[in-house]
Structures are given as structure tokens and as C-alpha cells.
Amino acid sequence: MKLFSLFRPLKKIPPFLYLQQYSARDFYFRRIAVWDIATDNEVVVIDPKQPRLLTLDPWPEMIFLSADGQKTVAEYIHYAAEKYEGTVPDLLDKTIINEIESLLHYGILELTPIRSRPDIANDKPGGAI
């Protein structure tokens, strides 16, 4: 039995050049919209700007659910990179940042310089739906 085969090899993390240039990399991100889980396990969010419900694709859904105000953008990107089983995509940082920017545009996430949980209505599913 090989003693060293018991340990996982260190994962090679790309340099994340896009993240290094992102001005909000050290900001925390949190949900600022009411949301719930639909019957088919799909996240639905009340659009704060218009009278409609938003459904999210897998990437933005994962980011929205992770937006608990406890991780910075940079911490989240490194956390996501560690979850990859194989090779971490070189542009993972750009992908995640673009999705965060999209959720910011919809007004369902916000960036904050201090760690803070979402308001009680936005923290758990079913806040006001």
C-alpha cells in the first residue's frame, strides 16, 4: 500500500486574472429579493423591479443560493474552484463574475463591503411568497 496515495494531490487553481482586475472582488454578496423553491425544486425569485417571477439557470441559481453575505466574490470563486472534480476552467472567475453582475443588474443581489446576512425576508425560501 502506498502511503502517499491516501492524500489527494493539490488542485491546480488558475491565476484568475479576471478576478484580480475586478474592483468588487473583496465585497460580500447577498440576496436582496424574496424567493422560494417551486414544486420542481426550481428557485423562483420575485423581481423587485417588475411584477413578475424570475427563474434562474443553474449557474445563477447556485450563486443566488450562495449569496448569504458571508463570502466575498474572491472567496466564492476559490470555493467554487475547489469543488471541481477535474481541471478547473481557466475562465471560471470570469463566468462567475459575469453571472454575479447579471444578478446585480436584476436587482436581486447586492455587494457590500461588510459581512452581513440577507434581510430576514430574503434569507430563507418563502419569505413573502
SULDADA-V420915 format. One line per field, one symbol per residue. ss: DSSP state (a for helix, b for strand, c for the rest). psi: psi as a letter, one per 20 degrees, with the letter a starting at -180 (. if undefined). Layout:
ss: ???
psi: ???
//
This chain:
ss: cccaaaccccccccccaaaaaccccccbbbbcccbbbcccccbbbbccccccbbbccaaaaaaaaacbbbbbaaaaaaaaaaaccccccccaaaaaaaaaaaaaacccbbbbcccccccaaaacccccc
psi: ppgiihppqppoprimhgghiohjhjqqpqpkqqrrprhkkpppppoihqmrqpqqrgghgggghimjjiqrggggghghhhiphcppphkgggggghgghghghikiqqqqiqppqqqhhigqqkgk.
//
